[in-house]
Every structure is written in structure tokens, then in C-alpha cells.
Amino acid sequence: LVRGDGPLVDTVGEEVARACARYGGGVRHSAPGGTGDRDTHGDRTGEPFDLVFALSAAGPLPAVVETVQAEFRRRRGPGESGGRAIGDEGFVIARHDGVTVVLADEAAGLLHGLFHVVRLGETAFGAARPPEHHRPAMPRRMLDHWDHVDVHPVMGQVERGYAGGSIFWRDGAPRGDLGRVRAYGRLLAACGVNAITVNNVNVHATEAHLLTDRLGDVAAIAGELRPYGIRVHLSVGFASPVVLGGLPTADPLDEDVRTWWAGTTERVYETIPDFGGYVVKADSEGQPGPFAYGRDHADGANALADALAPFGGVVHWRAFVYDHRQDWRDRSTDRARAAYDHFARLDGRFRDNVVIQVKHGPIDFQVREPVSPVVAAMPATRVAVELQVTQEYTGQQRHVCYLAPMWSEVLGFRPWGHAGPTVAHLAGAVADGEGGEHDGRAPGGGGGLVGVSNVGDDAYWTGHPLAQANLYAFGRLAWAPWTDPAEILDEWIDLTFVPVATGDPEGLRRTLHAMMDDSWRTYESYTAPLGVGFMVRPGHHYGPDVDGYEYTPWGTYHFADRDGVGVDRTRATGTGFTGQYPPPWSEVYESLERCPDELLLFFHHVPYGHVLHSGSTVIQHIYDTHFAGVERVAELRSLWETLAGTGSVPAALHARVTDLLDEQLRCAREWRDQINAYFLRKSGVPDVHGRRIP
Ligand code: GCW
């Protein structure tokens, strides 16, 4: 029984109908105001029902729903039982008197409740359960597509995309395959995502026009995603007033420029009334920005925010601002410092509808980085944390690398130590009566979680079939950041394989956990040691090249010489980056003794013989982890082999993953040999175990 009306409620009704067509049963959908369905087990027709989705305002509600609602209010306690206690996207789920009840204030909550029931499977219809309240930790859970409309001569259709072409664009035009877009919306809603950006943050000539004369293309996508509660955002160029409007300047304080943004934005909302807002990469890697006009990023972001404010839109303004033309000889400039140096001092100057979108680490999505100090530096600003679901630096969807454990560490990090809030709190929504200056959170709540999408037109959506788990985990962690990554993997396995598996589902589950739970640390072990990053082939970033970026303008160095390796970012003798953290981390990272092993070379330059907390030396750690990492990949390969012909996974999928594991093993050996040979040659220190290093 579905009670309520509106497009999202219709989606719930259609989803239930779809499930009934497959598994049996039927759905009745009645609009509010109906009478006669107050009997516990029957609606108007007197037919019994097992599952009811109801909007709290869609009364009169069946008696069983009212019982659950009353019980929920009683448990919430006095003072919190106001009309909209469940919240915008939240839902209450309970099982009472043989009926599973999903109750929500808003239709979006019903939709999330529906997918929760799907996740629970049969458990949802088992024993009675008291009302459980679910609502998202993050207000906005957004995927940014780095898709180009035109094929980019270097980057292709999807920049850093490893899953084929764009699902939205092909060769300069919309693909027109709106069914696929609709299916994508469904997939995203099922993991809790509620916003996407449809084009790359690098906005080139063709893509710029999505804002104006090609807005219809964006509206078509929005139309397909709307039934799944997903709002569309657009990456726009800061120079749009010049590029599209023919104005002589894009100065954010210029009246004509402001008028242009206001008028343009008004037209966007005429076409797409629920448009989410803009995403802007400014003064970064060649993209235009406010610096050209002697303005700062608060001036820039506020100009766009003012244009969006009347319509409830937001601007996601990226903090990824650094000098990509630095002189590698200059050891005082530190790319890790850049975002904080540009943004922290602007705290308090941004409009309420500006979200500062900061990459989770200070450099650029390396396999191991500390959490960006910007997250804790702007208590009066909404900050969103950006993760990279696409595996640019973590195996490019050719390697198994389940990223949820990394993201979970980031989200659970406490910038002020044990007593303070986590990154998830800072980026998250503020519940009633919480927040404010005292706990380091912006009074209106945080900006949410953003992920760079790993999806393309590949038949498995993500190139590597197991990379789907990262997409799923992104959405689940954005909804509930404290969820155990292994539990999320379990859910994904259940939803993805168990319904089609003919073999032994428990064996499959064990095998996938054994392959994936630690795969991020495995990837780290055969690639980047102890927090050093960027030892990748320049340009495409796949495979090892230890000095590939060492003498370039990109600010990504490891400073290895015959005596030692690492970047001195201390206040005492280095770039002073450690001073961007509040205590205790400013002290922990500064101290050679206290700095965690896995970040040692991010913060310190040390001799090869430096002894780690683990008891090993830096050089021996490098050798050991690289040998062990390759062995571990060989094990993954054998584990996967055990599933061949068991019916646990479809044969074509099995074959695809087998090929990819072969490539992962080849590439891991390449990494091991280059890294080990490089450091042996630099240091002259032999492996204590006498293993062969080329
Ligand atoms: O990680 C780097 C990528 C660029 C990307 C940039 C960014 C979209 O190599 O391809 O550009 O970050 O985040 O803006």
C-alpha cells in the first residue's frame, strides 16, 4: 500500500509494482484524503497488505501506521515531536502486527525508505521491530562527472574516466540514451546520492554553452533524474560573462557582470525549476578566476551565490587552487599549503549558499594523504569534502581497490583530537540544537560529501565490475558515515550478486571480502610508500615513474637523494605546513617521533635508515611492502580463480575480472621492481633478505 501523492511517491509505487511483477503480490496506491483504509490489515478494498509506504501528512492513515507514528513520537520524547520530526529525506521503518511500515514527512524519505527495504530483503518482513529513524548525515550527497561534451583531445570524453564514454554526452552532443540516464538515477537513489554535476569542472568552449543556449540538454537529463530525487548541477566557467555574454570583463564586483549572472541564472531556473546550482573551479590549472581582476575567492563565489540565492541554489566553489607553474628548484613553495593559504583567511566572508568544496587531502587524491587542514579551518563556512570515486591514482579501475576504508578514515578523523567533532560532523547536516561556533561547525551545517564519479557507458557501469562497490560505498558513507566499510561491502555483494548467484552465496561473500576488504592497503603497499605520492607516469597517471614529476612545475615532489627521502613540511625546518593543523595534529605531524608511519614521508625528510614505529627502517619497509604487495595481488588472482565455473558470478563478468587481475598483477610487479630498484640504486642499501631487486 502506497499512501501519498506527487512524482516521487509515484516512483515508489512504480518500484513496488516492478518488484511485485518479479516476485508476486500487488500494489495499491491511494492518494491522501481517502477514507475506508483505517483497518489494520486492509485498505479500502479490504485486502490485506504486508508493506505500507506512507507520507505522514497523507491522512487518514491506516491504523497500523498511526500506531507506529505514535510509538516513534513517544520514543523521540517531548519537545521533539513536532510536525516534521522525520526530516526532509528521513524515514521511519518499523514492523508491527505483521505489517512493515515506512513513514516519511517528504516523498524523498519514502524513496530512501523503499531502497532500505530492498537492502533488508526478507529481514524487513521478519520479526516485529520498533520504529527506527534513518536520515542522512550529509545534506548534499553529490557526484561530479568529469565528462566533456566534446571529445577532449587529451582527456577523451570523460577526464580520468575508466569506464568507457560518458553516459550523457557523445562527440559534442547529448547521447540521447535517456533510458540509461534514468537507470543511472535509479542506481544513485538506491545508494543515497541526491545530486550530480553533468559536466567537467574544466569548462571548455562547447561545455560553456550548457549554461545558456544548450541548457535544454541539461534539462533533458534533469527530467530523467527528477523521479529519483536527484538534482542536477552544472560546472560553469568563471569567465562566462565574457565567453558567453560578450562583456569586456568577468570582474565579480562589476555591475554588468552581476546583472549578467542574475539574468542567466533566472533563465536556468525558468527551464529547470529544481536546478541545484553551480560548481566552479577557478584560478586552478588554467581555469579563469577572480585573481585576474584583483579580487579574491570570496568576491568570486559570492557573485555567483547572489545570482543563485533567489532560487535556493548553491555554488560549490572548489578550494583546489594552487600554482601549477611553480619552479621545482624553489623548496619553499609547498602545494600542500595552497588551499589553506588561499581560503582559511576568507572564513566568514562567504554567503550562506556558498559551499567550499575541498579535496579530502591537501594534494590530490593520492593513495595516502593526511586530511586537508581546510576542513577544520573555516568554522563560519559550509565546507564539503570531495572524494575521488574514479580511481585516477588508485589503479584506474583496472586494479581492485575498495576505497571505503580510506574514506571512512577521512570521515572519522578528528581535527581537534579525541574530544572534537569528526570530518563527517563538519561536512554534515546540523541537527536541531547542535552546531555553532563551539564545536567548529558552520552554524547552518556543512556542505556535504562530493565524489568524482567513476561511471561511464561500460556495460558494468564502472569498467571494473568490482569498482561498483566504490560507487555504492560513496553514497552509503555520505548517508551514514559511521557505517563499517565491510558492512557496506556486504550490502553491495547482497544486492549485486546474491540475487543472481546459483552457487554458494556464503562462499562468494567470503571470497569477495578476502579480495576487497584490504585492497586499498594492498594498493598502497605496492605503490606509494609512507605517504609519498605522485610517483606515477605523468599525464595519464597509470603505472610507476618515480621521478616522473620530480623536476616539473606541478609541485609534487619526493626529494629522494642518496641519503634519504620525503618532504620536510615541519615548522622547524620545512615548509611550515604542519602549522595549518590545530593541536594535537600540528604537534603530532611536526614530531618525527609521533608522526604516524604511514604519513612519515608526507611530513618529514628522513634518512633511509630511519627506524619506523613498526621497527623496520624506511628502506627495508619499502622493499618489504613492495614484495608483499605483489604476493597479495597474486593471492587475489587465485581467490578469484576459485569462483570460476561455480555459478556464483556470471561467466562474462568472471572473465572480465580475470583479465583485469592479470593486468593488476603485471602492473604491481612493475611498481615493485621500479620502486625497489630506484631506492636500491639511490641508497645503496641492500635488502636484508637478499631478494632479487633488478
Ligand atoms: O586530479 C586532478 C586531475 C585533473 C582534474 C583536477 C581537478 C578535472 O588530474 O584531471 O581536472 O585534478 O580536480 O580539478
Residues whose N, C-alpha, C, O or C-beta is under 5 A from the ligand:
A	BS01	GCW	E159 N202 D364
